Amino acid sequence: MDIAHFLDILWLARIPILKGLGVTISISLLAICFGTILGVFVGLALTYGVRPLRWIVRGYTDFIRGTPVLVLVLASYYVLGTIGLDLGPFQAGVLALAVFCSSHVGEIVRGALQSIPKGQTEAAKAIGLTFPQTFAYVLGPQALRQILPAWVNTAAEMVKASTLLSIIGVAELLLRTQEIISRAFMSLEFYLFAGLLYFVINYAIERFGRYVERKTAVPS
């Protein structure tokens, strides 16, 4: 490995790499945020919804979790276009990852909520709290402490899944890296560098999860 030559090529390719990194971070952040919000509602429906709603949401989560992410990406881009919903590669990628994320977050939220004793919900009703207030002040804070470790893993999976979006033309980090490799013929060096960047993103997510976990911990 010629380090000096690699650094020269890396410097020349810095703009495409930074653009690809920005796209990867943007897609991952949007997918995680939208997927988490939708996943909370999925988890609430699975836990407290009426029976028909639970059946529908259960079918949604089982179907999405059992479908490969690549299939969801292709369906979001190609299938939705056949019914008149034309999404660009970026929007289709965010939609596919957010839907996939929501199914996993929904199961995480369901498990956390079901682990909370029912007596706490009954006590909240007894003092006149509405369900949104009960969730915000009683159930949510307790569930959050249990959700965080699994949520961090799901968020990291979304970053890794964003590499699949290159197949529909999203110019994220992997696609930019492959374009540079096709011109520079330095596969090992640039793939290692891209892997390092993905590690940095996921490490930042892990540190954020640890920070929130410390802030929400019950003082001993």
KEPADO-822658 format. One record per residue (C-alpha): residue number from 0; residue in three letters; x, y, z. Coordinates in nm, 3 decimals, decimal comma. Layout:
<pts>
nr; rest; X; Y; Z
NUM; ALA; X; Y; Z
...
</pts>
This chain:
<pts>
nr; rest; X; Y; Z
0; MET; 0,000; 0,000; 0,000
1; ASP; 0,149; 0,332; -0,111
2; ILE; 0,032; 0,565; 0,165
3; ALA; 0,159; 0,882; -0,001
4; HIS; -0,018; 0,802; -0,329
5; PHE; -0,338; 0,710; -0,145
6; LEU; -0,333; 1,038; 0,047
7; ASP; -0,283; 1,230; -0,277
8; ILE; -0,583; 1,059; -0,439
9; LEU; -0,786; 1,101; -0,120
10; TRP; -0,718; 1,474; -0,119
11; LEU; -0,824; 1,504; -0,482
12; ALA; -1,141; 1,305; -0,409
13; ARG; -1,226; 1,486; -0,087
14; ILE; -1,526; 1,672; -0,229
15; PRO; -1,711; 1,363; -0,363
16; ILE; -1,637; 1,175; -0,041
17; LEU; -1,764; 1,459; 0,177
18; LYS; -2,077; 1,488; -0,037
19; GLY; -2,137; 1,114; -0,011
20; LEU; -2,079; 1,127; 0,365
21; GLY; -2,328; 1,411; 0,394
22; VAL; -2,591; 1,216; 0,199
23; THR; -2,535; 0,907; 0,415
24; ILE; -2,571; 1,108; 0,736
25; SER; -2,881; 1,290; 0,606
26; ILE; -3,058; 0,973; 0,494
27; SER; -2,971; 0,786; 0,813
28; LEU; -3,081; 1,074; 1,036
29; LEU; -3,412; 1,121; 0,855
30; ALA; -3,484; 0,747; 0,849
31; ILE; -3,402; 0,708; 1,218
32; CYS; -3,612; 1,010; 1,321
33; PHE; -3,919; 0,926; 1,111
34; GLY; -3,884; 0,555; 1,185
35; THR; -3,861; 0,617; 1,559
36; ILE; -4,167; 0,845; 1,563
37; LEU; -4,373; 0,598; 1,361
38; GLY; -4,235; 0,310; 1,566
39; VAL; -4,360; 0,466; 1,890
40; PHE; -4,714; 0,475; 1,750
41; VAL; -4,673; 0,118; 1,627
42; GLY; -4,564; 0,008; 1,973
43; LEU; -4,856; 0,189; 2,137
44; ALA; -5,101; 0,028; 1,894
45; LEU; -4,957; -0,318; 1,960
46; THR; -4,983; -0,268; 2,336
47; TYR; -5,297; -0,061; 2,394
48; GLY; -5,488; -0,067; 2,063
49; VAL; -5,823; -0,235; 2,017
50; ARG; -5,804; -0,590; 1,884
51; PRO; -5,867; -0,516; 1,512
52; LEU; -5,603; -0,241; 1,520
53; ARG; -5,357; -0,475; 1,691
54; TRP; -5,413; -0,737; 1,419
55; ILE; -5,349; -0,483; 1,143
56; VAL; -5,038; -0,340; 1,308
57; ARG; -4,910; -0,689; 1,393
58; GLY; -4,943; -0,785; 1,026
59; TYR; -4,755; -0,468; 0,928
60; THR; -4,465; -0,530; 1,165
61; ASP; -4,433; -0,899; 1,081
62; PHE; -4,443; -0,830; 0,707
63; ILE; -4,189; -0,548; 0,717
64; ARG; -3,951; -0,727; 0,954
65; GLY; -3,964; -1,036; 0,735
66; THR; -3,890; -0,843; 0,416
67; PRO; -3,527; -0,776; 0,316
68; VAL; -3,434; -0,408; 0,320
69; LEU; -3,324; -0,428; -0,043
70; VAL; -3,675; -0,538; -0,146
71; LEU; -3,825; -0,245; 0,045
72; VAL; -3,585; -0,006; -0,126
73; LEU; -3,668; -0,136; -0,473
74; ALA; -4,041; -0,137; -0,397
75; SER; -4,033; 0,221; -0,270
76; TYR; -3,859; 0,339; -0,584
77; TYR; -4,013; 0,126; -0,858
78; VAL; -4,345; -0,012; -0,734
79; LEU; -4,479; 0,314; -0,590
80; GLY; -4,411; 0,480; -0,924
81; THR; -4,654; 0,242; -1,096
82; ILE; -4,940; 0,370; -0,879
83; GLY; -4,863; 0,735; -0,946
84; LEU; -4,644; 0,810; -0,644
85; ASP; -4,320; 0,915; -0,807
86; LEU; -4,043; 0,950; -0,552
87; GLY; -3,686; 1,046; -0,623
88; PRO; -3,407; 0,809; -0,517
89; PHE; -3,340; 1,007; -0,199
90; GLN; -3,704; 1,019; -0,090
91; ALA; -3,762; 0,653; -0,176
92; GLY; -3,455; 0,553; 0,022
93; VAL; -3,563; 0,750; 0,329
94; LEU; -3,914; 0,601; 0,306
95; ALA; -3,787; 0,242; 0,281
96; LEU; -3,544; 0,276; 0,572
97; ALA; -3,795; 0,465; 0,788
98; VAL; -4,059; 0,196; 0,736
99; PHE; -3,809; -0,077; 0,818
100; CYS; -3,690; 0,114; 1,123
101; SER; -4,046; 0,168; 1,247
102; SER; -4,122; -0,205; 1,253
103; HIS; -3,821; -0,275; 1,473
104; VAL; -3,874; 0,026; 1,699
105; GLY; -4,239; -0,072; 1,734
106; GLU; -4,143; -0,414; 1,870
107; ILE; -3,888; -0,254; 2,103
108; VAL; -4,147; -0,011; 2,237
109; ARG; -4,406; -0,287; 2,276
110; GLY; -4,168; -0,499; 2,482
111; ALA; -4,072; -0,206; 2,703
112; LEU; -4,432; -0,100; 2,766
113; GLN; -4,548; -0,452; 2,844
114; SER; -4,274; -0,487; 3,105
115; ILE; -4,417; -0,197; 3,306
116; PRO; -4,660; -0,314; 3,577
117; LYS; -5,024; -0,249; 3,488
118; GLY; -5,077; -0,100; 3,831
119; GLN; -4,894; 0,214; 3,722
120; THR; -5,139; 0,274; 3,439
121; GLU; -5,431; 0,215; 3,674
122; ALA; -5,283; 0,455; 3,930
123; ALA; -5,247; 0,722; 3,661
124; LYS; -5,613; 0,678; 3,565
125; ALA; -5,710; 0,700; 3,931
126; ILE; -5,559; 1,047; 3,965
127; GLY; -5,730; 1,167; 3,648
128; LEU; -5,448; 1,153; 3,392
129; THR; -5,545; 1,110; 3,029
130; PHE; -5,366; 0,844; 2,824
131; PRO; -5,132; 1,097; 2,654
132; GLN; -5,043; 1,234; 2,998
133; THR; -4,994; 0,883; 3,134
134; PHE; -4,759; 0,800; 2,849
135; ALA; -4,568; 1,128; 2,877
136; TYR; -4,522; 1,130; 3,254
137; VAL; -4,549; 0,767; 3,368
138; LEU; -4,495; 0,509; 3,094
139; GLY; -4,263; 0,692; 2,853
140; PRO; -3,979; 0,777; 3,093
141; GLN; -3,968; 0,420; 3,226
142; ALA; -3,985; 0,264; 2,880
143; LEU; -3,712; 0,494; 2,749
144; ARG; -3,452; 0,343; 2,981
145; GLN; -3,527; -0,005; 2,847
146; ILE; -3,556; 0,104; 2,484
147; LEU; -3,222; 0,283; 2,449
148; PRO; -2,979; -0,011; 2,407
149; ALA; -3,193; -0,181; 2,142
150; TRP; -3,269; 0,153; 1,974
151; VAL; -2,896; 0,224; 1,936
152; ASN; -2,853; -0,110; 1,759
153; THR; -3,146; -0,033; 1,529
154; ALA; -3,007; 0,312; 1,448
155; ALA; -2,669; 0,162; 1,363
156; GLU; -2,842; -0,089; 1,135
157; MET; -3,006; 0,198; 0,948
158; VAL; -2,665; 0,352; 0,878
159; LYS; -2,539; 0,023; 0,741
160; ALA; -2,858; -0,034; 0,543
161; SER; -2,810; 0,304; 0,373
162; THR; -2,537; 0,141; 0,163
163; LEU; -2,813; -0,045; -0,026
164; LEU; -2,948; 0,281; -0,165
165; SER; -2,667; 0,300; -0,418
166; ILE; -2,862; 0,043; -0,623
167; ILE; -3,131; 0,304; -0,699
168; GLY; -2,875; 0,576; -0,769
169; VAL; -2,848; 0,755; -0,435
170; ALA; -2,501; 0,911; -0,430
171; GLU; -2,423; 0,810; -0,073
172; LEU; -2,081; 0,727; 0,066
173; LEU; -2,050; 0,375; -0,078
174; LEU; -2,146; 0,479; -0,431
175; ARG; -1,906; 0,773; -0,420
176; THR; -1,632; 0,540; -0,297
177; GLN; -1,697; 0,294; -0,579
178; GLU; -1,682; 0,575; -0,834
179; ILE; -1,343; 0,683; -0,700
180; ILE; -1,216; 0,324; -0,701
181; SER; -1,319; 0,284; -1,066
182; ARG; -1,085; 0,571; -1,154
183; ALA; -0,803; 0,526; -0,902
184; PHE; -0,792; 0,141; -0,888
185; MET; -0,724; 0,145; -0,512
186; SER; -1,001; -0,080; -0,384
187; LEU; -0,855; -0,190; -0,052
188; GLU; -0,750; 0,155; 0,060
189; PHE; -1,075; 0,331; -0,019
190; TYR; -1,300; 0,055; 0,111
191; LEU; -1,106; 0,061; 0,438
192; PHE; -1,141; 0,438; 0,452
193; ALA; -1,515; 0,416; 0,386
194; GLY; -1,545; 0,151; 0,657
195; LEU; -1,369; 0,387; 0,897
196; LEU; -1,619; 0,662; 0,820
197; TYR; -1,913; 0,427; 0,880
198; PHE; -1,754; 0,325; 1,209
199; VAL; -1,725; 0,690; 1,315
200; ILE; -2,095; 0,750; 1,240
201; ASN; -2,206; 0,444; 1,435
202; TYR; -1,970; 0,525; 1,720
203; ALA; -2,125; 0,870; 1,744
204; ILE; -2,472; 0,709; 1,763
205; GLU; -2,350; 0,475; 2,036
206; ARG; -2,204; 0,763; 2,238
207; PHE; -2,528; 0,959; 2,198
208; GLY; -2,722; 0,660; 2,331
209; ARG; -2,489; 0,635; 2,630
210; TYR; -2,532; 1,007; 2,697
211; VAL; -2,912; 0,984; 2,696
212; GLU; -2,893; 0,671; 2,909
213; ARG; -2,691; 0,854; 3,174
214; LYS; -2,928; 1,150; 3,168
215; THR; -3,236; 0,930; 3,214
216; ALA; -3,086; 0,693; 3,472
217; VAL; -3,257; 0,676; 3,810
218; PRO; -3,019; 0,805; 4,080
219; SER; -2,914; 0,524; 4,311
</pts>
